[in-house]
Amino acid sequence: MRRTIPFTKMSGAGNDFVVLEDLPNTNYPALARKICQRTSGIGADGLLVLGKSRRADFRLRIINADGTEAEMCGNGARCMAAYIVRNHKPNKKLFSLETLAGIILAEAKGENARVRLSDPGDYQPDIPLTINGRDILVHFIDTGVPHAIVFVDNLKAIDVNRIGPMIRFNKKFSPRGTNVDFVEQISSHSVAVRTYERGVEAETRACGTGSVASAIVAYFKAHPRIQDTQQACTKVKTASGEILDILFDIKNNQVCEVWLNGSAKFIARGEYYV
C-alpha cells in the first residue's frame, strides 16, 4: 500500500522548500533526497520538518537536498514561521524555534516573515587562498552555518557553480566545509549576492544565512574601526532579484540581535506518494 505524506511547497526570496509536519518512523535524509529531486520529486533546495520541542515553542529540522542535516537556514526558518502562523495560529506574535544552531525567534504576517538568528561567530577576515591558480582573499563567518565571503567587481560574470566548489571543499574549511557567497557592493548600505550552497551543491536563488553573512562582512569592511552601533541595516539583492533586509547591532565589536526579513511565499499544497 502506498504511503502519502501531506506537504506544503514554499519559497523564501527564491530559496524553495518542502514543508512537512513531523512524521513518526520517517527516514528524513532518504526522504529529502527523493522529495527534493526536481524531475522525479517535488523539487526543492531542502526539506523543512516542524516538530515539538521541550526547549522552545516549536522545533525546526532542516534537511538539505543531499540528505545532510543543516544547523540553520535563514530563509527556511522564515518560511516555517509563515507556515506556523497560517496553520497553527500561535497565541503570541513572536515565537521561538529550536534549531541545531540554537533557539531563534520568529514572526510572520501573511507572506512576509522575519527571524532573529543566533549571534554570528568565528569571524576571520582576509584569509588567503589559491583558487584555480589565482591568489584571492576570502572572509569567513559562521551565521548558524559556515560562510566564506568573496568580494567581486562583476557578479554576473562569476561562474558560481565552477568556482564555488573549489572554495566550498578547500582544506582551510575542513571538515565541515563552507557555503560560498560572491558579493558585489552596490552602495554603502546594499550588496548583491550569489551563493553556492553546501548540501545543495549548486547555486541557489537565495540564501538567508549567506545574505546575513555577506551583509555583516560588508559592513565591517566599510567600517573597519566600528566598535558599537545599533540597528545597522543592509539590503541584500539575491539571485532571484528579491531583496532581503538585514538588521543587526554591534556591541564591543561583536555582532548580535541579527534580524532577517523578507518574503515567505506559499506555492502549493498536496500529497507526496512514497
C-alpha positions, 0 to 999 in steps of 0.5 A: 500500500502506498504511503502519502505524506501531506506537504506544503511547497514554499519559497523564501526570496527564491530559496524553495522548500518542502514543508512537512509536519513531523512524521513518526518512523520517517527516514528524513535524509532518504526522504529529502533526497527523493522529495527534493529531486526536481524531475522525479520529486517535488523539487526543492533546495531542502526539506523543512520538518516542524516538530515539538520541542521541550526547549522552545515553542516549536522545533525546526529540522532542516534537511538539505537536498543531499540528505545532510542535516543543516544547523540553520537556514535563514530563509527556511526558518522564515518560511516555517514561521509563515507556515506556523502562523497560517496553520497553527495560529500561535497565541503570541506574535513572536515565537521561538524555534529550536534549531541545531544552531540554537533557539531563534525567534520568529514572526510572520504576517501573511507572506512576509516573515522575519527571524532573529538568528543566533549571534554570528561567530568565528569571524576571520577576515582576509584569509588567503587562498589559491583558487584555480591558480589565482591568489584571492582573499576570502572572509569567513563567518559562521551565521548558524552555518559556515560562510566564506565571503568573496568580494567581486567587481562583476557578479554576473560574470562569476561562474558560481557553480565552477568556482564555488566548489573549489572554495566550498571543499578547500582544506582551510574549511575542513571538515565541515566545509563552507557555503560560498557567497560572491558579493558585489557592493552596490552602495554603502548600505546594499550588496548583491549576492550569489551563493553556492550552497553546501548540501545543495551543491549548486547555486541557489536563488537565495540564501538567508544565512549567506545574505546575513553573512555577506551583509555583516562582512560588508559592513565591517569592511566599510567600517573597519574601526566600528566598535558599537552601533545599533540597528545597522541595516543592509539590503541584500539583492539575491539571485532571484532579484528579491531583496532581503533586509538585514538588521543587526547591532554591534556591541564591543565589536561583536555582532548580535540581535541579527534580524532577517526579513523578507518574503515567505511565499506559499506555492502549493499544497498536496500529497507526496506518494512514497 
